[in-house]
Amino acid sequence: MDHSNHHGSSGLAESRAHGGGSGMCSMNMLFTWDPTDLCVVFKWWHVRTTFGFILTLVTIAALSAGYEYLRYRIRLIDNSYREALEMSGLPRSKSIKFRQAVGYAVQVGYSYLLMLVFMSYNGWAMLAVAIGAGFGFWFWGDLAQKSMSCH
């Protein structure tokens, strides 16, 4: 049994230098701030360096902000459809309903992806999701609802 991670190493590089880190993805079911061998959603998104960890956090924040942008764009499109239909007096067409359904499906898939990032139980990744959502709401929240829910 490898106990090298129990000796108080303070970062990814130091952990590697002292024999820590197995090189395999770590899956935590308890809250942690440890970035060692973190894999984010996919096996190929394996954080191995301090720079990679910082880049991962920036990417997660950007993805989270992007989710808020997507919600904003979908809301704009839905509002434009609603206004056009009210002005024309025509019922909603199957084409419009299909586009709205596709937009909703993309939004739901995106939200579940972010949920999986959050479920890494890594405090840093969770913080990046929340910060990104905050920035996204700051920029595009005037039409979006104030909740980052699964759907």
Secondary structure, DSSP 8 states (H G I E B T S, - for coil): ---GGGS---SHHHHHHTT---SS-B--SS-B---TTBB-SSTT-B--SHHHHHHHHHHHHHHHHHHHHHHHHHHHHHHHHHHHHHHH-----HHHHHHHHHHHHHHHHHHHHHHHHHTT-BHHHHHHHHHHHHHHHHHHTTTS-S-----
